[in-house]
Amino acid sequence: MAIKVNLDVMVAKRKIKGKVLASEVGITEQNLSLLRTGKVKGVRFSTLDKICEVLECQPADILEYVPD
């Protein structure tokens, strides 16, 4: 897949625990884990919006296009 998920990088930069992020975003820790590892087929804009709000970042900080 050409889309790379850099959520782990942003979580580490912001020094926030996954449990806290999941709680503030309103998703389960399991779903956050799947997102962090890139094992999801899609993400809702509302979820992406909340993640960006909590991490104080842009969607491009989390998602990156990498040609195959």
MIDOSE-1310 file (N, C-alpha, C; in nm, 2 decimals, decimal comma, always signed):
residues 68
maik	+0,08/-0,12/+0,00/+0,00/+0,00/+0,00/+0,09/+0,12/+0,00; +0,05/+0,22/-0,07/+0,13/+0,35/-0,09/+0,10/+0,45/+0,03; +0,01/+0,42/+0,12/-0,01/+0,52/+0,23/+0,06/+0,46/+0,35; +0,14/+0,54/+0,41/+0,22/+0,50/+0,53/+0,16/+0,58/+0,65
vnld	+0,13/+0,51/+0,76/+0,08/+0,57/+0,88/+0,19/+0,60/+0,98; +0,21/+0,73/+1,01/+0,31/+0,77/+1,10/+0,26/+0,81/+1,24; +0,15/+0,75/+1,28/+0,09/+0,79/+1,40/+0,18/+0,76/+1,52; +0,26/+0,65/+1,52/+0,35/+0,62/+1,62/+0,45/+0,73/+1,64
vmva	+0,50/+0,79/+1,53/+0,60/+0,90/+1,54/+0,54/+1,02/+1,61; +0,42/+1,05/+1,58/+0,35/+1,17/+1,64/+0,32/+1,14/+1,79; +0,28/+1,02/+1,82/+0,26/+0,99/+1,96/+0,38/+1,00/+2,04; +0,49/+0,95/+1,99/+0,62/+0,96/+2,05/+0,67/+1,11/+2,07
krki	+0,65/+1,19/+1,96/+0,69/+1,33/+1,97/+0,61/+1,41/+2,07; +0,48/+1,37/+2,09/+0,40/+1,44/+2,18/+0,40/+1,38/+2,32; +0,47/+1,27/+2,33/+0,49/+1,20/+2,46/+0,36/+1,18/+2,53; +0,27/+1,12/+2,45/+0,13/+1,08/+2,51/+0,12/+0,93/+2,50
kgkv	+0,06/+0,87/+2,60/+0,04/+0,73/+2,60/-0,08/+0,69/+2,51; -0,07/+0,57/+2,45/-0,18/+0,53/+2,36/-0,31/+0,52/+2,43; -0,31/+0,48/+2,56/-0,43/+0,47/+2,64/-0,50/+0,61/+2,65; -0,42/+0,71/+2,68/-0,47/+0,84/+2,69/-0,53/+0,90/+2,56
lase	-0,45/+0,87/+2,45/-0,49/+0,92/+2,32/-0,63/+0,85/+2,28; -0,63/+0,72/+2,30/-0,76/+0,65/+2,26/-0,88/+0,70/+2,34; -0,85/+0,73/+2,47/-0,96/+0,78/+2,55/-1,01/+0,92/+2,51; -0,91/+1,01/+2,48/-0,94/+1,14/+2,43/-1,01/+1,15/+2,29
vgit	-0,97/+1,05/+2,21/-1,02/+1,05/+2,07/-1,16/+0,98/+2,07; -1,18/+0,89/+2,17/-1,31/+0,82/+2,18/-1,31/+0,69/+2,10; -1,20/+0,63/+2,09/-1,19/+0,49/+2,03/-1,12/+0,40/+2,12; -1,14/+0,27/+2,09/-1,08/+0,17/+2,18/-0,93/+0,16/+2,16
eqnl	-0,86/+0,11/+2,26/-0,71/+0,10/+2,25/-0,68/+0,00/+2,14; -0,76/-0,10/+2,12/-0,74/-0,20/+2,01/-0,75/-0,13/+1,87; -0,85/-0,05/+1,85/-0,86/+0,02/+1,73/-0,75/+0,12/+1,70; -0,70/+0,19/+1,81/-0,59/+0,28/+1,80/-0,46/+0,20/+1,76
sllr	-0,45/+0,08/+1,82/-0,33/-0,01/+1,79/-0,33/-0,05/+1,64; -0,45/-0,08/+1,59/-0,46/-0,12/+1,45/-0,43/+0,00/+1,36; -0,47/+0,12/+1,40/-0,44/+0,24/+1,33/-0,29/+0,27/+1,33; -0,23/+0,25/+1,44/-0,09/+0,28/+1,46/+0,00/+0,19/+1,37
tgkv	-0,05/+0,07/+1,36/+0,03/-0,03/+1,28/+0,00/-0,03/+1,13; -0,10/+0,05/+1,09/-0,14/+0,06/+0,95/-0,22/-0,06/+0,90; -0,29/-0,13/+1,00/-0,36/-0,25/+0,96/-0,51/-0,22/+0,94; -0,54/-0,10/+0,90/-0,68/-0,06/+0,88/-0,69/-0,02/+0,73
kgvr	-0,81/-0,04/+0,68/-0,84/-0,01/+0,54/-0,89/+0,14/+0,52; -0,93/+0,20/+0,63/-0,98/+0,33/+0,63/-0,99/+0,39/+0,77; -1,01/+0,52/+0,77/-1,03/+0,59/+0,90/-1,13/+0,70/+0,87; -1,22/+0,72/+0,96/-1,32/+0,83/+0,95/-1,26/+0,96/+0,97
fstl	-1,31/+1,06/+0,89/-1,25/+1,20/+0,90/-1,27/+1,25/+1,04; -1,38/+1,21/+1,11/-1,41/+1,26/+1,25/-1,30/+1,21/+1,34; -1,26/+1,08/+1,32/-1,15/+1,02/+1,40/-1,02/+1,09/+1,38; -0,99/+1,11/+1,25/-0,87/+1,18/+1,21/-0,86/+1,32/+1,26
dkic	-0,98/+1,39/+1,26/-0,99/+1,52/+1,31/-0,96/+1,53/+1,46; -1,01/+1,44/+1,53/-0,99/+1,43/+1,68/-0,85/+1,40/+1,71; -0,79/+1,30/+1,64/-0,65/+1,27/+1,66/-0,56/+1,39/+1,64; -0,58/+1,46/+1,53/-0,51/+1,58/+1,50/-0,53/+1,69/+1,61
evle	-0,65/+1,70/+1,66/-0,68/+1,80/+1,76/-0,60/+1,76/+1,89; -0,60/+1,64/+1,93/-0,53/+1,60/+2,05/-0,38/+1,61/+2,04; -0,33/+1,57/+1,92/-0,18/+1,57/+1,90/-0,13/+1,70/+1,85; -0,23/+1,80/+1,83/-0,19/+1,93/+1,77/-0,10/+1,91/+1,65
cqpa	-0,16/+1,85/+1,55/-0,08/+1,82/+1,43/-0,17/+1,83/+1,31; -0,12/+1,81/+1,19/-0,19/+1,81/+1,06/-0,21/+1,67/+1,02; -0,31/+1,64/+0,94/-0,33/+1,50/+0,88/-0,20/+1,45/+0,81; -0,13/+1,54/+0,74/-0,01/+1,50/+0,67/+0,10/+1,46/+0,77
dile	+0,09/+1,50/+0,89/+0,19/+1,45/+0,99/+0,17/+1,30/+1,03; +0,05/+1,25/+1,00/+0,01/+1,12/+1,04/+0,01/+1,03/+0,92; -0,04/+1,08/+0,80/-0,05/+1,00/+0,68/+0,04/+1,05/+0,58; +0,12/+0,96/+0,51/+0,21/+0,99/+0,41/+0,20/+0,90/+0,29
yvpd	+0,21/+0,96/+0,17/+0,20/+0,89/+0,05/+0,34/+0,85/+0,01; +0,37/+0,72/-0,01/+0,50/+0,67/-0,05/+0,48/+0,58/-0,17; +0,52/+0,63/-0,29/+0,50/+0,54/-0,41/+0,57/+0,41/-0,39; +0,50/+0,31/-0,45/+0,55/+0,17/-0,44/+0,68/+0,16/-0,53
